[in-house]
Amino acid sequence: MAVGDSAVSQMWGAVNSGQLEINPESAREVASAYFRFAQQCDGWLNNARELTQISGFGGIESAKQLQHGFATKASDLIDVLLQLKSATLSMAQAHLTAADILGEEDSLNAAAIKAVGQ
């Protein structure tokens, strides 16, 4: 299960069933917070990508294993951050949808597609 899948599914279920309605101003404010968080994820993703290329551990076998272990953890972190960013953008989209702000969804959909493609 990807990070945030349960929360995203519950949110979209409430939106699609009409159980959740949000006024446009509140939806924009919440979506804006999600967008800011997604941008933070971009910075963390850049840092994690750099960590996959770490060096300087030395030539002995245990050092090589340690280096490989850290690089693997960084790679795993990238996967989690991509899932987190995708869930974040989906939550923003759900809030905008609940407020029936269709025009603002278009830019969000483009951002979500870009995030998934990274």
C-alpha positions in Angstrom: 0.0 0.0 0.0 1.4 3.4 -1.0 1.8 6.2 1.6 -1.5 8.0 2.2 -3.6 5.6 0.1 -6.2 5.0 2.8 -6.6 8.7 3.6 -6.9 9.6 0.0 -9.4 6.9 -0.7 -11.6 8.0 2.3 -11.4 11.6 1.2 -12.4 10.9 -2.4 -15.1 8.6 -1.2 -16.6 11.4 0.8 -16.2 13.9 -2.0 -17.7 11.6 -4.7 -20.7 10.6 -2.5 -21.5 14.2 -1.8 -20.9 13.7 2.0 -18.2 16.4 1.9 -18.7 19.9 0.8 -16.2 22.7 1.4 -16.6 26.4 0.8 -14.2 27.6 -2.0 -12.1 29.9 0.2 -11.4 27.1 2.7 -10.7 24.7 -0.1 -8.2 27.1 -1.7 -6.4 27.6 1.7 -6.1 23.8 2.4 -5.1 23.1 -1.2 -2.4 25.8 -1.0 -1.0 24.1 2.1 -0.9 20.8 0.3 0.9 22.5 -2.7 3.5 24.0 -0.4 4.1 20.6 1.2 4.4 19.0 -2.3 7.1 21.7 -3.1 8.9 20.7 0.1 8.8 17.1 -1.1 10.6 18.2 -4.3 13.5 19.5 -2.2 13.6 16.4 -0.1 13.6 14.3 -3.3 16.6 16.2 -4.7 18.5 15.6 -1.4 17.6 11.9 -1.5 18.7 11.5 -5.1 22.1 13.0 -4.1 22.4 10.5 -1.2 22.1 7.6 -3.7 25.6 8.6 -5.0 27.5 8.8 -1.7 31.1 7.9 -1.6 34.2 8.0 0.7 33.5 4.9 2.7 36.8 3.2 1.9 37.7 0.0 0.0 37.2 -2.7 2.6 34.2 -5.0 2.1 32.3 -3.8 5.2 32.7 -0.2 4.1 31.3 -1.1 0.6 28.4 -2.9 2.2 27.7 0.1 4.4 27.9 2.5 1.4 25.5 0.2 -0.5 23.1 0.1 2.5 22.9 3.9 2.7 22.4 4.2 -1.0 19.6 1.6 -0.9 17.9 3.5 2.0 18.1 6.7 0.0 16.5 5.0 -3.0 13.7 3.7 -0.8 13.2 7.2 0.6 12.8 8.5 -3.0 9.9 5.9 -3.5 8.2 7.0 -0.3 8.6 10.7 -1.1 7.1 10.2 -4.5 4.1 8.4 -3.0 3.8 11.2 -0.3 3.8 13.9 -3.0 1.3 12.1 -5.1 -1.1 11.6 -2.1 -0.6 15.3 -1.1 -1.6 16.5 -4.6 -4.5 14.1 -4.7 -5.8 15.5 -1.3 -5.5 19.1 -2.7 -7.5 18.0 -5.7 -10.1 16.4 -3.5 -10.6 19.6 -1.5 -10.9 21.7 -4.7 -13.4 19.2 -6.1 -15.4 19.2 -2.9 -15.7 23.0 -3.2 -16.7 22.6 -6.9 -13.8 24.7 -8.1 -13.3 23.0 -11.5 -11.1 25.6 -13.1 -8.5 25.3 -10.4 -8.4 21.5 -10.8 -6.7 21.7 -14.2 -3.5 23.1 -12.9 -3.5 20.5 -10.1 -4.0 17.7 -12.5 -1.0 18.8 -14.5 1.1 19.0 -11.3 -0.1 15.5 -10.2 0.8 14.0 -13.6 4.2 15.7 -13.4 4.8 14.4 -9.9 3.9 10.8 -10.8 6.3 11.0 -13.8 9.3 11.9 -11.6 
